[in-house]
C-alpha cells in the first residue's frame, strides 16, 4: 500500500506543472544573474586579450595568466566557499563575496600595471569561489528535489553557460570602446544584485549550522594546500617551454606541486570536517559528472583562448566582428534555458551529457580544417553551431547529475566540487595549451611581419588538445557505471 502511494505521488509530481511564487522567481533571478556575471567575466576578458597585450606589451604567457588567475582563484577555493556557505550561512557568504567581486572589478578597470591587473583577476576569482557554490546551495535548499529542483538547476546553469557564450559578444562590444570596459561593466550589475539579494535571499536558519561552524575550523589548511598546489602546477606548466621541460626548475616545480597536493589529500583524510569528503565521489554519478565537467569546460576555454587569438591575430578581425561571428553559440545556449529541464525530464541527464559532449567533439574536429583564408559559412559556422548545441545540452545536465541524491547538508560540498572540477580543470587544460603554443614556434601576435601560416601552425597543437580532451570526457561519460548498479540492486528487497 505504501509502495503504491509512493508511485502515485511520484507520477503526480512528474505530471503537475511547476509553479513558483514571485519571491522564488526573484530569488532565482538574483542567483542566475551572479552566475552569468561570473561566466561573463571569463569570456569577456578572453576577447580583450589582444588589446590588453598591445596596450600593456604582454606576450602569450602573460596573457594566459589574465585568464588563469581568475579560474585558479575561482577553482582553488570553491570547496572552501561551498563548505563555509553550509557552515556560516549561504546568504551572508553570497552577499559579502559579491561585494568584493564588484570592488575588484572596479579596480581592475582602472589599473595600468600588469601585475596589479592579474592580482585583481585573482581576487575576483576568489570572490566568485564563494558566490557560486553559495548560490547553487541556496537553490538546492529552497527548491524541492525532483522536477522543481531540476528546473531551477537547469535554468541556473544555463544562465552560466549563456553568460560564458554571450560574453564573447559583450566582450567584443566593450573592447570596441576599450578593453577596460570588460572589467567595469560588471560593477553596476553587481551592486544592483547586492541590493536585490538583501531583499529576496532568505535568511539561513541558525543553531546546528552555527555549532558545526564553531567546531569545524573550516579546514583552512586544506584550502591553502589546494590553492598552493594548483597555482604551483599551473605556473610550472606555463613556464616549462621557456625553462625547458627537463630543466631543474621544471622538475622541481612538478615535484613540489605534487607534494603539496599530496599533503592536501592527507589533510582531507584527517580533519573532522574536510573540504572534500572523498566518499562522496562514490555516490551516483558524482565522479563521472566531475570528470565530464573538466573535459567540457577545459576543452572549451582552451579552444576559445586560441580562437580569439586566431581570429584577431591571424585573420585580422576586429573584436566586434569576432563577437558577431560567434554570436550563434551564445544564442543557442541562451535560448535553451526554458527547455533544459524538460529535456532532462524526458531524455535523462546522462543521455544529454553524451549527446552534448559528442556535439562538442565534432565541432572541434571540424575546426581543424581551417586555414589562413577560411570561408565563414563552411569552415567556421558549423563548429560554432555544434559548440552551442553541445554546451547547451551538456552543461546543465552535468550539474544536475553531480548533485542528484546528495543530502542537503552536503549540497554545498557537491556544488563546490562540480564547480571546482570545472574551473581547476579549465586552468590545467589552458596551462597545457599555452605550453604547447608557446613551445611550438615564435610567440604569436607580435609585429606586422608575422607570417599568418606559421602562426596558425603554432596554434594547431592547442586545437588538437581541445579535441582530445573532449573525446576523453565523452569516453568517461559513456563508460558503464558499476556504482549505480550496486546502489540500485538492494532496492527491491527494501
C-alpha positions as CSV (number, residue, x, y, z in Angstrom):
1,X,0.0,0.0,0.0
2,X,2.8,2.4,0.9
3,X,4.7,1.5,-2.3
4,X,1.6,2.2,-4.4
5,X,1.0,5.5,-2.8
6,X,4.7,6.5,-3.3
7,X,4.4,5.6,-7.0
8,X,1.2,7.6,-7.4
9,X,2.7,10.6,-5.7
10,X,5.8,10.4,-7.8
11,X,3.7,10.2,-11.0
12,X,1.7,13.2,-9.8
13,X,4.8,15.2,-9.2
14,X,6.0,14.5,-12.8
15,X,2.7,15.5,-14.3
16,X,2.0,18.5,-12.2
17,X,3.3,21.8,-13.6
18,X,6.0,23.6,-11.6
19,X,4.6,26.8,-10.2
20,X,6.7,29.3,-8.2
21,X,5.9,32.4,-6.3
22,X,7.1,35.8,-7.3
23,X,9.7,35.6,-4.4
24,X,11.0,32.4,-5.8
25,X,11.4,33.8,-9.3
26,X,13.2,36.9,-7.9
27,X,15.5,34.7,-5.9
28,X,16.3,32.6,-9.0
29,X,16.9,35.8,-11.0
30,X,19.4,37.1,-8.4
31,X,21.3,33.9,-8.3
32,X,21.3,33.4,-12.0
33,X,22.5,36.9,-12.7
34,X,25.5,36.4,-10.4
35,X,26.5,33.1,-12.1
36,X,26.1,34.7,-15.5
37,X,28.3,37.6,-14.3
38,X,31.0,35.1,-13.2
39,X,30.9,33.4,-16.6
40,X,30.8,36.7,-18.5
41,X,34.0,37.7,-16.7
42,X,36.0,34.8,-18.2
43,X,34.9,35.1,-21.8
44,X,34.7,38.9,-22.0
45,X,38.3,39.2,-20.9
46,X,39.2,36.5,-23.4
47,X,38.0,38.7,-26.3
48,X,40.0,41.6,-24.9
49,X,43.3,39.8,-24.6
50,X,44.9,41.0,-27.9
51,X,44.0,44.6,-27.0
52,X,45.4,44.2,-23.4
53,X,48.5,42.7,-24.8
54,X,49.1,45.5,-27.3
55,X,48.5,48.3,-24.7
56,X,50.4,46.7,-21.8
57,X,53.0,45.0,-24.0
58,X,52.3,41.4,-22.8
59,X,53.1,38.2,-24.6
60,X,51.0,35.0,-24.8
61,X,52.3,33.5,-21.4
62,X,51.4,36.7,-19.6
63,X,48.0,37.0,-21.3
64,X,47.3,33.4,-20.3
65,X,47.7,34.5,-16.6
66,X,44.9,37.1,-17.0
67,X,42.6,34.2,-17.7
68,X,44.2,31.6,-15.4
69,X,44.4,33.9,-12.4
70,X,40.6,34.2,-12.4
71,X,39.9,30.5,-12.9
72,X,42.6,29.4,-10.4
73,X,41.3,31.8,-7.7
74,X,37.8,30.5,-8.6
75,X,38.7,26.8,-8.6
76,X,41.1,26.7,-5.7
77,X,38.7,28.0,-3.1
78,X,35.4,26.7,-4.4
79,X,35.4,23.8,-1.9
80,X,36.1,26.1,1.0
81,X,33.4,28.5,-0.4
82,X,30.8,25.7,-0.5
83,X,31.8,24.5,3.0
84,X,31.7,28.0,4.5
85,X,28.3,28.6,2.9
86,X,27.0,25.5,4.6
87,X,28.5,26.4,8.0
88,X,28.4,30.2,8.2
89,X,25.2,31.0,6.2
90,X,24.7,31.0,2.5
91,X,23.1,34.4,2.3
92,X,25.9,36.1,4.3
93,X,28.7,34.5,2.3
94,X,26.9,35.2,-1.0
95,X,26.4,38.9,-0.4
96,X,29.9,39.6,1.1
97,X,31.7,37.8,-1.7
98,X,29.6,39.6,-4.4
99,X,30.5,43.0,-2.9
100,X,34.2,42.0,-3.1
101,X,33.7,41.0,-6.7
102,X,32.3,44.4,-7.5
103,X,35.2,46.2,-5.8
104,X,37.8,44.1,-7.6
105,X,36.1,44.7,-11.0
106,X,36.3,48.5,-10.5
107,X,40.0,48.3,-9.5
108,X,40.8,46.1,-12.5
109,X,39.3,48.5,-14.9
110,X,41.5,51.4,-13.6
111,X,45.0,49.9,-13.1
112,X,47.8,50.0,-15.7
113,X,50.3,47.7,-14.1
114,X,50.1,44.1,-15.5
115,X,50.9,42.5,-12.1
116,X,48.1,44.5,-10.4
117,X,45.7,43.6,-13.2
118,X,46.4,39.9,-12.7
119,X,46.0,40.3,-9.0
120,X,42.6,41.9,-9.4
121,X,41.6,38.9,-11.6
122,X,42.7,36.5,-8.9
123,X,40.7,38.4,-6.2
124,X,37.6,38.3,-8.5
125,X,38.1,34.6,-8.8
126,X,38.3,34.2,-5.1
127,X,35.1,36.1,-4.7
128,X,33.3,34.0,-7.3
129,X,34.6,30.9,-5.4
130,X,32.2,31.9,-2.6
131,X,29.2,33.3,-4.6
132,X,28.9,30.3,-7.0
133,X,28.6,27.4,-4.5
134,X,26.6,29.6,-2.1
135,X,24.2,30.4,-4.9
136,X,24.0,26.8,-6.0
137,X,23.2,25.5,-2.5
138,X,20.7,28.3,-1.9
139,X,18.8,26.8,-4.9
140,X,19.1,23.2,-3.8
141,X,17.9,24.0,-0.3
142,X,15.0,26.2,-1.4
143,X,13.6,24.1,-4.3
144,X,12.4,20.6,-3.6
145,X,14.4,17.7,-5.2
146,X,12.8,16.3,-8.3
147,X,11.3,18.2,-11.2
148,X,11.2,21.5,-9.3
149,X,14.9,21.4,-8.4
150,X,15.8,20.1,-11.9
151,X,14.1,23.1,-13.5
152,X,15.8,25.6,-11.1
153,X,19.2,24.0,-11.5
154,X,18.9,23.8,-15.3
155,X,17.9,27.5,-15.5
156,X,20.7,28.4,-13.1
157,X,23.4,26.5,-15.0
158,X,22.1,27.6,-18.4
159,X,22.5,31.2,-17.3
160,X,26.1,30.4,-16.5
161,X,26.6,28.8,-19.9
162,X,24.8,31.6,-21.6
163,X,26.9,34.2,-19.8
164,X,30.0,32.4,-20.9
165,X,28.9,32.2,-24.5
166,X,27.3,35.6,-24.8
167,X,30.4,37.1,-23.0
168,X,32.1,36.8,-26.4
169,X,29.6,39.2,-27.9
170,X,29.5,41.5,-24.9
171,X,33.3,41.4,-24.7
172,X,33.5,42.4,-28.4
173,X,31.2,45.4,-27.9
174,X,33.1,46.5,-24.8
175,X,36.5,46.1,-26.3
176,X,35.4,48.2,-29.3
177,X,35.2,51.0,-26.7
178,X,38.1,50.0,-24.6
179,X,39.3,46.7,-23.0
180,X,38.8,48.4,-19.6
181,X,35.0,48.2,-20.1
182,X,35.2,44.4,-20.0
183,X,36.1,45.0,-16.3
184,X,33.9,48.0,-15.5
185,X,30.7,46.7,-17.0
186,X,30.3,44.2,-14.1
187,X,30.3,46.9,-11.4
188,X,26.8,48.4,-11.7
189,X,25.2,45.0,-12.2
190,X,26.9,43.5,-9.1
191,X,25.8,46.5,-7.0
192,X,22.2,46.2,-8.2
193,X,22.2,42.4,-7.4
194,X,23.5,43.0,-3.9
195,X,20.6,45.3,-3.3
196,X,18.1,42.8,-4.6
197,X,19.7,40.0,-2.8
198,X,19.2,41.7,0.6
199,X,15.5,41.6,-0.1
200,X,14.9,38.3,-1.8
201,X,17.5,35.8,-0.5
202,X,16.0,34.1,2.6
203,X,17.9,34.2,5.8
204,X,19.6,30.9,6.9
205,X,18.4,29.0,9.9
206,X,20.8,29.1,12.8
207,X,21.6,26.5,15.5
208,X,23.1,23.3,14.2
209,X,24.8,25.1,11.4
210,X,26.4,27.6,13.8
211,X,27.5,25.0,16.2
212,X,29.1,22.9,13.5
213,X,30.9,26.0,12.2
214,X,32.4,26.7,15.6
215,X,33.6,23.1,15.9
216,X,34.9,22.6,12.3
217,X,37.8,25.1,11.9
218,X,36.7,25.4,8.3
219,X,39.7,23.3,7.1
220,X,41.9,26.3,6.3
221,X,45.0,24.2,5.7
222,X,43.1,22.1,3.2
223,X,42.2,25.3,1.3
224,X,45.7,26.6,1.5
225,X,47.4,23.4,0.2
226,X,44.8,23.0,-2.6
227,X,45.3,26.6,-3.8
228,X,49.1,26.4,-3.5
229,X,49.4,23.1,-5.2
230,X,47.2,24.1,-8.1
231,X,49.0,27.5,-8.5
232,X,52.3,25.8,-8.5
233,X,51.3,23.2,-11.0
234,X,49.8,25.7,-13.5
235,X,52.8,28.1,-13.1
236,X,55.2,25.1,-13.8
237,X,53.3,24.1,-16.9
238,X,53.2,27.6,-18.3
239,X,56.9,28.2,-17.6
240,X,58.1,24.9,-18.9
241,X,58.6,25.9,-22.6
242,X,60.9,28.8,-21.6
243,X,62.8,26.9,-18.8
244,X,62.9,23.6,-20.7
245,X,60.8,20.5,-19.8
246,X,63.8,18.7,-18.4
247,X,65.2,21.7,-16.5
248,X,65.8,21.6,-12.8
249,X,63.2,24.4,-12.3
250,X,60.5,22.5,-14.2
251,X,61.2,19.2,-12.5
252,X,61.4,20.8,-9.1
253,X,58.1,22.7,-9.8
254,X,56.3,19.4,-10.6
255,X,57.7,17.6,-7.6
256,X,56.8,20.5,-5.2
257,X,53.3,20.8,-6.6
258,X,52.7,17.1,-6.3
259,X,54.0,17.1,-2.7
260,X,51.6,20.0,-1.7
261,X,48.6,18.3,-3.4
262,X,49.6,15.0,-1.6
263,X,49.6,17.0,1.7
264,X,46.1,18.2,0.8
265,X,44.9,14.6,0.4
266,X,46.4,13.7,3.8
267,X,44.8,16.7,5.5
268,X,41.4,15.8,4.0
269,X,41.5,12.3,5.4
270,X,42.4,13.5,8.9
271,X,40.4,16.7,9.7
272,X,36.9,16.4,11.2
273,X,35.2,18.5,8.6
274,X,37.2,18.3,5.4
275,X,36.7,20.4,2.3
276,X,36.2,17.1,0.3
277,X,34.7,14.1,1.8
278,X,36.2,11.7,-0.7
279,X,33.5,9.2,-0.1
280,X,31.0,11.5,-1.9
281,X,32.8,10.6,-5.2
282,X,31.4,7.1,-4.9
283,X,27.8,8.3,-4.8
284,X,25.8,8.0,-8.0
285,X,27.3,10.0,-11.0
286,X,29.4,12.4,-8.9
287,X,32.8,11.2,-10.1
288,X,31.8,10.9,-13.7
289,X,30.0,14.2,-13.7
290,X,33.0,16.0,-12.3
291,X,35.4,14.4,-14.9
292,X,32.9,15.3,-17.6
293,X,32.9,18.9,-16.4
294,X,36.7,19.0,-16.6
295,X,36.5,17.9,-20.2
296,X,33.7,20.1,-21.2
297,X,34.9,23.4,-19.7
298,X,38.7,22.7,-20.0
299,X,38.4,22.0,-23.7
300,X,36.1,24.9,-24.4
301,X,38.1,27.5,-22.5
302,X,41.3,26.5,-24.3
303,X,39.6,26.5,-27.6
304,X,38.2,29.9,-27.0
305,X,41.6,31.2,-26.0
306,X,43.1,30.0,-29.3
307,X,40.1,31.0,-31.3
308,X,40.3,34.6,-30.0
309,X,44.0,34.9,-31.0
310,X,43.4,33.1,-34.3
311,X,40.5,35.4,-35.5
312,X,42.2,38.6,-34.4
313,X,45.9,37.9,-34.9
314,X,45.9,35.6,-37.9
315,X,42.8,36.8,-39.8
316,X,42.9,40.4,-38.5
317,X,39.3,40.5,-37.4
318,X,38.1,43.3,-35.1
319,X,36.8,42.3,-31.6
320,X,33.3,43.3,-32.7
321,X,33.5,41.3,-35.9
322,X,34.7,38.2,-34.0
323,X,31.9,38.6,-31.5
324,X,29.2,38.7,-34.2
325,X,30.8,35.6,-35.9
326,X,30.5,33.7,-32.6
327,X,27.0,35.0,-31.7
328,X,25.2,31.8,-32.8
329,X,26.8,29.9,-30.0
330,X,25.6,32.3,-27.4
331,X,22.1,32.5,-28.8
332,X,21.8,28.7,-28.9
333,X,22.9,28.3,-25.3
334,X,20.7,31.2,-24.1
335,X,17.6,30.1,-25.9
336,X,17.9,26.6,-24.5
337,X,17.2,27.9,-20.9
338,X,13.4,27.5,-21.0
339,X,13.6,23.9,-22.3
340,X,16.6,22.4,-20.5
341,X,14.6,21.0,-17.6
342,X,12.1,19.5,-19.9
343,X,14.8,17.8,-22.0
344,X,16.4,16.4,-18.8
345,X,13.0,15.1,-17.6
346,X,12.2,13.5,-21.0
347,X,15.6,12.0,-22.1
348,X,17.6,11.9,-18.8
349,X,20.7,13.8,-17.9
350,X,23.2,11.0,-18.8
351,X,21.9,10.8,-22.4
352,X,22.1,14.6,-22.8
353,X,25.6,14.6,-21.4
354,X,26.7,12.1,-24.0
355,X,25.0,13.9,-26.9
356,X,26.4,17.3,-25.8
357,X,30.0,16.0,-25.5
358,X,29.7,14.3,-28.9
359,X,28.5,17.6,-30.5
360,X,31.3,19.5,-28.8
361,X,33.9,16.9,-30.0
362,X,32.6,17.1,-33.6
363,X,32.8,20.9,-33.5
364,X,36.5,20.8,-32.5
365,X,37.4,18.2,-35.1
366,X,35.7,20.2,-37.9
367,X,37.5,23.3,-36.9
368,X,40.9,21.6,-37.5
369,X,40.2,22.2,-41.3
370,X,40.6,25.9,-41.0
371,X,43.4,27.8,-42.9
372,X,44.6,31.4,-43.2
373,X,41.7,32.3,-45.5
374,X,38.6,30.4,-44.2
375,X,35.1,30.7,-45.5
376,X,32.9,31.6,-42.5
377,X,29.8,29.7,-43.6
378,X,31.6,26.4,-44.5
379,X,34.7,26.4,-42.2
380,X,33.7,28.3,-39.0
381,X,29.9,28.4,-38.7
382,X,29.4,24.6,-38.4
383,X,31.8,24.4,-35.4
384,X,30.1,27.5,-33.9
385,X,26.7,25.8,-34.1
386,X,27.9,22.4,-32.8
387,X,29.6,24.0,-29.8
388,X,26.5,25.9,-29.0
389,X,24.4,22.7,-29.1
390,X,26.9,20.8,-27.1
391,X,27.3,23.3,-24.3
392,X,23.5,23.8,-24.1
393,X,22.9,20.1,-23.6
394,X,25.8,19.0,-21.5
395,X,26.4,21.9,-19.1
396,X,23.0,21.9,-17.2
397,X,22.8,18.1,-17.4
398,X,26.3,17.6,-15.8
399,X,25.3,19.9,-12.9
400,X,22.0,18.1,-12.3
401,X,23.8,14.7,-12.2
402,X,26.5,16.0,-9.9
403,X,24.1,16.9,-7.1
404,X,21.3,14.4,-7.6
405,X,20.6,12.3,-4.5
406,X,23.1,14.2,-2.3
407,X,21.7,15.1,1.2
408,X,21.0,18.8,2.0
409,X,23.9,19.0,4.5
410,X,26.3,18.3,1.7
411,X,24.7,20.2,-1.2
412,X,27.3,23.0,-0.7
413,X,30.1,20.4,-0.9
414,X,28.6,18.8,-4.1
415,X,28.0,22.2,-5.7
416,X,31.5,23.3,-4.8
417,X,33.1,20.1,-6.1
418,X,31.5,20.2,-9.5
419,X,32.4,23.9,-9.9
420,X,35.9,23.2,-8.7
421,X,36.3,20.5,-11.3
422,X,35.0,22.9,-13.9
423,X,37.4,25.7,-13.0
424,X,40.5,23.9,-12.0
425,X,40.2,21.6,-15.0
426,X,39.9,24.6,-17.2
427,X,43.0,26.2,-15.7
428,X,45.1,23.0,-16.1
429,X,44.0,22.3,-19.7
430,X,44.6,26.0,-20.6
431,X,48.0,25.8,-19.0
432,X,48.9,22.8,-21.1
433,X,47.5,24.5,-24.2
434,X,49.6,27.6,-23.5
435,X,52.7,25.5,-23.0
436,X,52.1,23.7,-26.3
437,X,51.5,27.0,-28.2
438,X,54.5,28.8,-26.6
439,X,56.8,25.8,-27.2
440,X,55.8,25.5,-30.9
441,X,57.4,28.4,-32.6
442,X,57.6,32.1,-32.0
443,X,55.1,33.8,-29.7
444,X,52.1,34.9,-31.7
445,X,50.7,38.3,-32.3
446,X,53.9,40.5,-32.3
447,X,54.7,42.5,-35.3
448,X,53.0,43.1,-38.6
449,X,55.5,40.9,-40.5
450,X,54.5,37.8,-38.6
451,X,53.6,35.0,-41.1
452,X,49.9,34.0,-40.8
453,X,50.5,30.4,-41.8
454,X,53.3,29.9,-39.3
455,X,51.1,31.5,-36.6
456,X,48.2,29.1,-37.4
457,X,50.6,26.1,-37.2
458,X,51.7,27.4,-33.8
459,X,48.1,27.3,-32.6
460,X,47.2,23.9,-34.1
461,X,48.6,21.7,-31.3
462,X,46.3,23.6,-28.9
463,X,43.3,22.9,-31.2
464,X,44.2,19.2,-31.3
465,X,44.5,19.1,-27.5
466,X,40.9,20.6,-27.1
467,X,39.5,17.9,-29.3
468,X,41.5,15.2,-27.4
469,X,40.2,16.4,-24.0
470,X,36.6,16.4,-25.3
471,X,37.0,12.8,-26.7
472,X,38.3,11.7,-23.3
473,X,35.4,13.2,-21.5
474,X,33.0,11.6,-23.9
475,X,34.5,8.1,-23.3
476,X,34.3,8.6,-19.5
477,X,30.7,9.6,-19.7
478,X,29.9,6.7,-21.9
479,X,31.6,4.1,-19.7
480,X,29.2,1.7,-17.8
481,X,28.7,2.6,-14.2
482,X,29.2,-0.2,-11.7
483,X,28.4,2.1,-8.8
484,X,24.9,2.8,-10.0
485,X,24.2,-0.9,-10.3
486,X,25.4,-1.5,-6.7
487,X,23.2,1.3,-5.4
488,X,20.1,0.1,-7.2
489,X,20.4,-3.6,-6.5
490,X,19.1,-3.6,-2.9
491,X,16.0,-1.5,-3.7
492,X,13.6,-4.5,-4.5
493,X,14.4,-6.1,-1.1
494,X,13.9,-2.9,0.7
